[in-house]
């Protein structure tokens, strides 16, 4: 749809084009058509001839808007504009010669061979009308195409945001289910630990709710959520859980997907610590290269772990979210090595929080 801004821009362009043409035609009129004609008469004749056409072209613009090609048969539109060009050319010549007569009297008719080229003028007027209409239709269709592309892009972003939010909503119940099971196991054996886990769970969910429907936030905020989660699990497993952190403090102001780390750590706990009879180790690295944010998490695997167990809901969910936020521009590699250590390696574009819209998907 062509709005008033597009219309004003088209009118400004048209005014400049008509002014250039009228100056050019004045030169042509003076040097070639009537060499002995005074400059003032040539300029007056040129501007007097084409100002009416320029004003009529405003009406042609609104006619083209009212008769879009896509909504009317092409043959019918072309036929209409052909007869319209006949009418516009006749009106243009009437106004032109009337202006010449009023401004110069009979001199313009005495000094020019009107009968010799009035037919060509009439044909030129028709061709000009058709050309102007063609330009107007090109502008209208181009602007309509841009509007449709913007609407499609907005619809895709809206759809992507909805899918991302739905994926986010899957994480919390999954984590809550696992944590409540842990609390249930501690109620009889370690009531104080169970209370600490409930308090930690409350704090974690409060922090999660504060994120709202954001898709990205700062690394510092994500680390706070991750550490709250690890605090809960430390209460659950005590000294068995060994965590080694290697965090680059210079990346706190960079953007990272909300709840990217928590499902990774939860997966490490589930397949490492929970299924391990002895001490279990989780190594956690977060750093950056020149243009990539890098996350590495590794954990020892429990004795009962088997490749058929698969990556779990958390990792599958995270991979889907990364593919939506960074389509074709991220790396996520997971799997065990020969030393029975499970590795997760993720790389995403490095962007500062204030350089990206944290509530919008790319």
C-alpha positions in Angstrom: 0.0 0.0 0.0 1.3 3.4 -1.0 1.3 5.8 1.9 1.6 9.6 2.0 5.3 9.4 2.5 5.7 7.5 -0.8 3.4 9.9 -2.5 5.4 13.0 -1.4 8.6 11.3 -2.4 7.2 10.6 -5.8 5.9 14.1 -6.2 9.3 15.6 -5.3 11.1 13.3 -7.8 8.5 14.3 -10.4 8.9 18.0 -9.8 12.7 17.7 -10.3 12.2 15.6 -13.5 9.7 18.1 -15.0 11.9 21.1 -14.1 14.9 19.4 -15.8 12.8 18.6 -18.9 11.4 22.1 -19.2 14.8 23.7 -19.0 16.1 21.2 -21.6 13.1 22.0 -23.9 13.7 25.7 -23.6 17.2 25.2 -24.9 15.8 23.0 -27.7 13.2 25.6 -28.5 15.7 28.4 -28.7 18.5 26.7 -30.6 16.7 24.3 -32.9 12.9 24.8 -33.2 12.9 28.6 -33.6 16.5 29.9 -33.7 15.4 33.6 -33.8 13.1 33.2 -30.7 14.1 35.3 -27.7 15.2 33.4 -24.6 12.3 34.8 -22.5 9.9 33.6 -25.1 11.6 30.2 -25.3 11.5 29.7 -21.5 7.9 31.0 -21.3 6.9 28.7 -24.1 8.6 25.7 -22.5 7.3 26.2 -19.0 3.9 27.2 -20.3 3.7 24.0 -22.3 4.8 21.5 -19.7 3.6 23.0 -16.4 0.0 22.0 -17.4 1.3 18.5 -18.1 3.1 18.3 -14.8 -0.1 19.3 -13.0 -2.1 16.7 -15.0 0.5 14.0 -14.0 -0.6 14.5 -10.4 -4.1 13.3 -11.5 -2.5 10.4 -13.4 -0.7 9.3 -10.2 -4.0 9.0 -8.3 -5.6 7.3 -11.3 -2.9 4.6 -11.4 -3.3 4.1 -7.6 -7.0 3.6 -8.1 -6.5 1.1 -11.0 -3.8 -1.3 -9.8 -2.8 -3.8 -12.5 -3.0 -6.7 -10.1 -6.7 -6.1 -9.3 -7.8 -5.3 -12.9 -7.3 -7.2 -16.2 -4.1 -6.0 -17.9 -5.9 -5.5 -21.3 -8.6 -3.5 -19.7 -6.1 -1.3 -17.8 -4.0 -0.7 -21.0 -7.1 0.1 -23.0 -8.3 2.6 -20.4 -4.9 4.3 -20.3 -4.7 4.4 -24.2 -7.9 6.4 -24.4 -6.8 8.4 -21.3 -3.6 9.4 -23.2 -5.7 10.5 -26.2 -7.7 12.8 -23.9 -4.7 14.0 -21.9 -2.7 14.8 -25.0 -5.6 16.8 -26.5 -6.1 18.7 -23.3 -2.4 19.4 -23.0 -2.2 20.8 -26.6 -5.2 23.0 -25.9 -3.7 24.4 -22.8 -0.3 24.8 -24.4 -1.4 26.7 -27.4 -3.8 28.7 -25.3 -0.9 29.7 -23.0 1.3 30.6 -26.0 -1.5 32.8 -27.5 -2.1 34.6 -24.2 1.6 35.2 -23.6 2.9 36.0 -27.1 -0.2 36.7 -29.2 0.0 35.7 -32.8 3.8 35.9 -32.9 4.2 32.3 -31.8 1.9 31.1 -34.6 3.6 33.3 -37.2 7.1 32.2 -36.3 6.3 28.5 -36.1 4.9 26.0 -38.6 2.3 24.5 -36.3 0.6 22.5 -38.9 3.9 20.8 -39.7 4.4 19.2 -36.3 1.2 19.4 -34.3 0.4 15.8 -35.3 3.8 14.8 -33.9 3.1 16.8 -30.8 -0.2 15.0 -30.3 1.5 11.6 -30.6 4.3 12.8 -28.3 1.7 13.8 -25.8 0.1 10.4 -25.9 3.5 8.6 -25.6 4.4 10.9 -22.6 1.2 10.0 -20.9 1.7 6.3 -21.3 5.3 6.6 -20.2 4.4 8.5 -17.1 1.7 5.9 -16.2 4.2 3.2 -16.8 6.7 4.9 -14.4 3.9 5.3 -11.8 2.9 1.7 -12.0 6.5 0.7 -11.6 6.8 2.8 -8.4 3.5 1.5 -7.1 4.4 -2.1 -7.7 7.9 -1.6 -6.2 6.5 0.0 -3.1 3.9 -2.7 -2.8 6.5 -5.4 -3.1 8.6 -3.8 -0.4 5.6 -3.5 1.9 4.8 -7.2 1.3 8.4 -8.1 2.1 8.3 -6.1 5.3 5.1 -7.7 6.3 6.5 -11.2 5.6 9.6 -10.4 7.6 7.6 -9.2 10.5 5.3 -12.3 10.3 8.4 -14.6 10.3 9.9 -12.7 13.3 6.6 -12.9 15.2 6.3 -16.6 14.4 9.9 -17.3 15.4 9.4 -15.4 18.6 6.3 -17.4 19.4 8.2 -20.7 18.8 11.2 -19.5 20.8 8.9 -18.6 23.7 7.2 -22.0 23.5 10.7 -23.7 23.6 11.5 -21.6 26.6 8.4 -22.7 28.3 9.4 -26.4 27.8 12.6 -25.8 29.8 11.1 -24.7 33.1 8.7 -27.7 33.7 11.4 -30.1 32.7 13.8 -28.6 35.2 11.2 -28.3 37.8 10.3 -32.0 37.5 13.9 -33.0 38.1 14.4 -30.6 41.0 11.2 -31.7 42.8 12.3 -35.3 42.5 15.6 -34.3 44.1 13.8 -32.4 46.9 11.6 -35.4 47.5 14.7 -37.6 47.9 16.2 -35.2 50.5 13.2 -34.6 52.6 13.7 -37.6 54.9 17.5 -37.9 54.7 18.5 -34.2 54.8 15.6 -31.9 55.7 17.9 -28.8 55.9 19.2 -29.6 52.5 15.7 -29.9 51.1 14.8 -26.5 52.6 17.9 -25.0 51.0 17.0 -26.5 47.7 13.4 -25.1 47.9 14.8 -21.6 48.7 17.3 -21.9 45.8 14.6 -23.1 43.5 12.4 -20.1 44.5 15.3 -17.7 43.8 16.0 -19.3 40.4 12.5 -19.1 39.2 12.2 -15.5 40.4 15.2 -14.6 38.3 13.8 -16.6 35.4 10.5 -14.8 35.6 12.3 -11.4 35.6 13.6 -12.2 32.1 10.0 -12.0 30.8 9.9 -12.9 27.1 13.4 -11.8 26.3 15.3 -14.0 23.9 18.8 -12.6 24.5 20.3 -11.0 27.6 23.8 -10.2 28.9 26.3 -13.0 29.8 26.4 -11.6 33.4 22.6 -12.3 33.8 23.0 -15.8 32.3 25.8 -16.6 34.6 23.7 -15.6 37.6 21.0 -18.0 36.5 23.5 -20.8 35.9 25.2 -20.3 39.3 21.8 -20.4 41.1 21.1 -23.7 39.4 24.5 -25.1 40.3 23.9 -24.0 43.9 20.8 -26.1 44.0 22.6 -29.1 42.6 25.5 -28.6 45.0 23.0 -28.8 47.9 21.7 -32.0 46.4 25.0 -33.8 45.7 27.3 -32.2 48.2 31.0 -32.9 47.9 30.4 -35.4 45.1 29.9 -32.5 42.6 33.2 -30.9 41.5 32.8 -27.8 39.4 35.6 -26.0 37.6 34.8 -22.6 36.1 36.9 -20.7 33.6 35.0 -17.5 32.8 36.4 -14.6 30.8 35.3 -11.6 32.8 35.5 -9.4 29.7 32.5 -11.0 28.1 29.9 -10.0 30.7 28.4 -7.3 28.5 28.0 -9.6 25.5 24.7 -11.1 24.4 23.7 -14.7 25.0 20.4 -16.6 24.6 18.3 -16.7 27.8 18.6 -20.1 29.6 21.4 -21.4 27.3 23.7 -22.5 30.1 21.2 -24.0 32.5 20.0 -26.9 30.3 23.7 -27.6 29.4 24.6 -27.8 33.1 21.4 -29.8 33.9 22.4 -32.3 31.2 25.9 -32.6 32.7 24.4 -33.2 36.1 21.8 -35.7 34.9 24.2 -37.8 32.9 27.3 -37.3 34.9 26.7 -36.7 38.6 23.3 -38.4 39.1 24.5 -41.6 37.4 27.9 -41.6 38.9 28.7 -43.5 42.1 31.7 -41.5 43.0 32.8 -38.0 42.5 31.8 -36.3 39.3 33.5 -33.4 37.5 32.0 -30.7 35.5 34.3 -28.2 33.7 32.7 -25.0 32.5 34.3 -22.6 30.1 32.9 -19.3 28.7 35.1 -17.0 26.6 35.4 -15.3 23.2 37.4 -15.0 20.1 37.4 -11.9 17.9 33.9 -12.6 16.6 32.6 -15.6 18.4 31.3 -16.3 21.9 32.4 -19.8 22.9 30.9 -22.1 25.5 32.4 -25.4 26.5 31.0 -27.8 29.1 32.3 -31.2 29.8 31.4 -33.8 32.4 32.4 -37.3 33.4 29.8 -39.9 32.4 28.1 -42.2 34.8 28.6 -45.9 34.7 25.1 -46.5 33.4 25.3 -44.0 30.6 24.9 -45.4 27.1 25.0 -43.6 23.7 21.4 -44.7 23.1 20.4 -42.4 25.9 20.6 -39.5 23.5 21.2 -35.8 24.1 18.0 -35.3 26.2 15.2 -32.8 26.0 17.4 -29.9 27.2 20.0 -30.2 24.4 17.5 -30.8 21.7 15.5 -27.8 22.8 18.6 -25.6 22.9 19.7 -26.7 19.4 16.3 -25.7 18.1 16.4 -22.3 19.8 19.9 -21.6 18.5 18.9 -22.5 14.9 16.0 -19.9 15.2 18.1 -17.1 16.7 21.3 -17.7 14.7 20.2 -19.4 11.5 23.2 -20.9 9.7 25.5 -18.9 12.0 26.2 -21.0 15.0 28.0 -24.2 16.0 26.8 -26.8 18.5 28.8 -30.0 18.8 28.0 -32.6 21.4 29.2 -36.1 22.2 31.5 -38.3 24.4 35.2 -38.9 23.9 37.2 -42.1 24.4 37.9 -41.1 28.0 34.2 -41.3 28.9 33.9 -37.5 29.1 30.9 -35.8 27.5 31.6 -32.5 25.7 29.4 -29.7 24.6 30.9 -27.0 22.4 28.9 -24.0 21.3 29.9 -21.0 19.2 27.6 -18.0 18.5 28.2 -14.6 17.0 29.8 -12.1 19.4 27.6 -9.0 19.9 27.4 -6.5 22.8 24.1 -6.3 24.6 23.5 -2.7 23.6 24.2 -3.5 19.9 21.4 -6.0 19.5 17.6 -5.9 20.3 17.5 -8.2 23.2 13.8 -8.8 22.9 13.9 -9.6 19.2 15.0 -12.6 17.2 17.3 -12.0 14.3 
